[in-house]
Amino acid sequence: MKNVLILEDNQITRNLIVEILSGVAKNLKVYAVGNIYEAYKIAMTQGIELFIVDIVLDTSVLGDVSGIEFVDRIRKITSYKYVPVVILASLEDPKFFVFNHLHCYSYLEKPVDIDTMKKVLKEALEVPVIRYEKEYAYFRRDGILYSILKSDILYIETANRKNRIVCRKEQINVAYKSCKSFLEELDSKQFIQCNRSTIVNKKHIKAVDYVNRYIYLKEPGMVLELGVSIKKRFLQELMDD
């Protein structure tokens, strides 16, 4: 599964790019937004492996090049230093800057030729990207943002509309989220769902009893239940490095 972020203010163009992506590759998670604020939020919480960015995001501002500013900031983040970026624009002036300063994969002038876009996006998706995993996870409680070292998290419970994060030395109650939402935000293969309401850090698993459906953690006395419907998927993800 590859994550793609489209930053384009024109909804028709956004929809066209989404449609083209669906035709050139499978197993894509596509985020399509029209402003840099949403784009930053997604880039900071999801591991993006291809950016498609329009240079002009606000036509009401004369000389707007906020798309370039977005890419410039992204390039300063270690994990995005070499991630492919495809630029869309009807401008010629920034072309040299885009290629030589921001090291973008390609520059497509508007109106974009659809066949050319298909070719460029297909090739960009095939570029191998090294994913740098973030060390910390961030959770909010009572208006306060907590940072927790991912490696310290043993498991997370999402039962009874409450969330409990169990770490080596502490337990933290945070605002409710579903297991799916937690897994998306954690964005790490080390966390897997083991039953309907629990996510476990597989680095802390000592042994698994598949017959009786128990998961034994390395921490003394800690045992989790393995859900019947999740058992097969759990085994596959447990073996996935």
Buried (B, 14 or more C-beta within 10 A) or exposed (E): EBBBBBBBBBEEBBEBBBEBBEEBBEEBBBBBBBEBEBBBEBBEBBBBBBBBBBBBBBEEEEEBBBBBEBBEEBBEEEBBEBBBBBBBBEBEEBBEEBBEEBEBBBBBBBEBEEEEBBEBBBBBBEEEBEBEEBEEBEBEEEEEEEEBEBBBBBBBBBEEEEBBBBBEEEEBEBEEBEBEEBBEBBBBEBBBBBBEBBBBBBEBBEEBEEEEBEBBBEEEEBEBBBBEEBBEEBBEBBEEE
